[in-house]
Amino acid sequence: MRLVTPPSLRRGDRIGVAAPAGPPDRARLEKGLALLERRGFVVEPGRHLFDRHAYLAGRDADRLDDLNGMLRDPALKAIWFARGGYGLHRLVAGVDLRALRRAPKALIGYSDITVIQSAAWRRMRLASFQAPMVQELGDRRAYDAASLWRTLRGGGLRLRFPEGSVVRPGSARGPLVGGCLSILVSLVGTPYEPPLDGAILYWEEVNEAPFRIDRMLAHLRLSGRLKRLAGMVVGRLVDCRARRAADQVDLRDILAVHLAGTAYPVVIDLPAGHGPGKVTLPIGFPARLDTAARRLSAR
């Protein structure tokens, strides 16, 4: 199946803003919407953008209606998600992915948004962007602005990392695939799981103790998902420390267990994911990992 690339974004483009997962913070979201408008985009907010139903951004039917309406709108160049949290697992079976075949769009977000990005990659090889949520755009500390706008304009990824990030040296080529680790693990065995054979797997996590990360990687290993990777890149692990100092373990030790018997290159602690200063990653695009040059590139 051929790679489907989303359109590059330019001033004047129409962008839908949806909240298919957790409820956004209204003040932060309004700042993000204002920034998009200042950059010259025409913002089309979902009708239920500010709804709330417990830990969800409104009722399932309403969130799905907003999302599918945007997917079916050929005039929209992108859907930029308001926030992550949880909720797309409840909707993904009803998401009109076929509409993306007729009018591919940039799907922009991370965390729980990994669900729809993975589904779109699995079903139609649509590339997407792990990037800040709309409610983060008003905070300059939350993301790397140069990386975001360069990547969304079609400039691709050019990320250098320090020598200390290299766990296992080497070079690799393949599509950059992945997202939030817990989301990826939750999709294993479903029709929405992204295929990983030959891919450079990217993952990151937030608020997970080391033993939980260990268990999630064990699940990927036991299910055979780590055998045939081209490479692995790990983003920042935010607040992923054990409650007790005696239970803390280095990520390298966990990786040594679950990557035993493989030989592909591995790097960790890239500035991507839930932490501040996050770079934007083009997911699904052809990528190259070169630990000698200490560079990850994708376009």
N, C-alpha and C positions, 0 to 999 in steps of 0.2 A: 504494500500500500504506500502510495506517495505521500510525502510530507505536504501538509496544507499550511501555508504561512498566513497569519493574520495580516490585515492591512496595516501599514505604518500610519501613525497618527500625525495630523497636521492641523494648524489653526483652522477653525471653521468646521471641523468634523463634529458629528453628533455622537455623544457618549451617553449610554444608559447607566444609571446608578441604581443598583439593586441591593437588597439586604435579605438574602435567602437563608441566613444562618442566625447568629445572635443579634440582639437589638443594639444598634449603634448609639453612641453618645451624641445627643442632638447638637450640642454646642460645638463639639469637635468636628462632627460631620458637616455642619454648616460652614465652618472655616475651610474644610476641604473642598466643598462645592464651590465656594467663592474663589478659591485658588484656580480651580479648573476653568472657571469663567474668565478670570483675569488672563489666563494663558490662551484665550481665544476659542475655547471649545464651547459647543452648544450642549448644555447638560440637560438630560431627560430623566428626571427622578422617577422611580417607581411610585405607583399610587399608594402603596402600603409601606413606604420607606421608613416611616416613623411609628409604625404599629409595634405593639408589644404583646406577647402572650407568654408569660413566665420567662423562661430563658431563651425564647425564640422571638424573632422579629415579626411577630404576627402569626396568624393561623397558617397551617400548611398550604391550604388551597389558595390563600391570598399571596403568599410568598412565591408559590409556583406559578401563579397567574402572572405576576410581575415579571418573573424571570423568562417564562416562555414568550410573553409578549415582546420582550426585548430580543430574544433569540430569533423571532419571526419577523422582526422589523428590518427590511433590507437597507434602510437609510442609516442605521446605526453602524459605526465603525468599531465600537468597542463596548463591552460591558465591564464597568469598573465597580468592584464590590465594596460596599460600605464598611464591612468589618467581617471578621471570621467568627470564632466561637464554636457553635454546633448547630446543625440543622439540615445540611445538605444531604446527609445520609437518608433522611426522611423523604426527600424529594426526588432523588436522582433517577429513580425508576420512571418518573413521570416527566422528566426533562426532555424537551423536543430537540434532541441532538441532530435529527435530520435537517432541521432548519439551518444548522450551521453549515451543512453541505451546500445549501443553496446560497447562503450569504455568510461566508466565514467572518468572524469577528475576533478582536483581541479580548481574551478573558484575563482580567488583571486582578491579582490578589494573591493571598497565600493562606496558610493555616487550614481552616475547614474548606476553603476554596479549592484545595488540592483534590477534593472529591470530583468536582465538575471538570477540572483541568485533566485529571487522570481519565475520566470517562470520555472526554473529547479526544484525547490521545489514543485511547484504546479503540474507539469506534471509527475514527476517521483520520487519525494522525494529525489532528489540528494542534499546532504549536500554541503556546500561551506564555504568560509572564508571571513569575513569582515576584511580586512587587508590593509596595505599601498599599494599604487600604485607603479609601477616600478619607476616612476620619483621621488618618495620620498625616495627610498632606499639608495641613496647616502647621505642623511642628517640624521645623527644619532639622531638628536633632534626630528625628525618627528614621530618616532614610537619606541615602546619598542621591541628591537631586541630579547631579551630572549623569550618574549611571542610569537613573530612571528615564530622563528625557532623551538621552542618546539612544537607549535601547528601544524605546517606544517609537522613535523616528526611524528605526531600521539600522542603527549603527552597531548593534550587536554588543557582546560582552568582551571586555579585555581586562581581566582581573589578575593582578600579581599578588602572590602570597609569600610570607616569610619562610625561610628554610625550616624553622621550627614547626611549621604546619605539616611537613612531610612525614607521614607514618611509614609509607612504603614507596620507594622510588619507581620511576618508570614513565612511560608515555602511553596515551590511549586516545582513540578516536571513537566517537559514537554519539548518538543523541543524548542530550542532557535531560534526564527524566527523574521526576521525584517530587518532593515537597515535605510536608510535615510527617515525621516517622509514624506517629500513632495513626494518622489517617491512612497512610500507605498500608500499614499492617491490617487495618480494619477492612481494606478492600481485597485482601488476598482471597482467592476463590470465588470472587463475584464477577459479574460481567463488566465491571467498571475498573478492574485492576489494570494498571499500566504494564505492558510487557517490558521486561527488564533485560532480556538476553541481548548482549552486545551494547548495552547502554552504559553511560556514565551515570551512576545513581547518585543523586543529591538528596540529602535529608538533613533535617534540623528538628529541634524540639524545645518545648518550654514546660516548666513546672513538672518535670518527671524525674523521680529519684533514679539514681544509677541502676538499681536492680530492675526497675521497670524498662529502662532502655536496654539493659541486658536481655530481658525477657522478650522484648519486641524484636531485637536482632536475632535471638534464638529462633523465634517464629519464622522469620525470613529465611534463616539458614535451614531449618528443618523442612520447610516447604520448597527448598531448592532454589529460592529466588536470588541467592548470593553466589551461586556457582559460576554463572556464565556472564557476569558483568564485564565490561571493558575497563571500568575504573569506579572509584567511589570518592565523592567529595562531601564533607560534612560541614554544615553551617554552624552558627553559634548555638550552644546549648544554654538557654537562659533559665536561671534558677533551677538547675538540674543537679542540685547537691543533696546528699543524704542528710537526714535530720541529725544523725549522730556522727561525729568525726570518725569513729571506729568503722562505720559502714561506707565511708567514702572510698571510691575506687577510680583510678584513672581510666579515661575512655580508651586509651591505647591498650590497656589490659583486656578490656571487654572485646575490643576489635580483634585482638590476637586469638581469642578463643573462637569467635564466630567466622573469622576469615581464614582459619587454618585450612591449608590445602589449596588455596587460591594464590595467584601471583600478580594480580593487577595492581596498579598504583593507587594509593590512598592518601588523601590529605584531609586535615581537619581544621576547625576553627576559622572557616571563611566568614567574612562579615555579611552573612545573609541569614534570613529567618526572622525570628521574633524580636531580636535585639535592636537597639538604636543604630543609626548609620547604615542600615541594610542596603546592599546593592541589589539591583534588579537582575534577575536571571531569566534568560530566554529558554523556557522549557520546551523540549522536543526538537529544538534546533540542533544541527550538527555541531559538535563541540570537540575541542582538543584539550587534553590535560597533559602538561609537560612539567614534570617535577624538576628537571635539570634547569629549565628556564624559569621555573616557579611561576607558571602562567596557566590560567584557565581561560579559554576563549570559546565563544559560540556565536554563530550568526547564521 
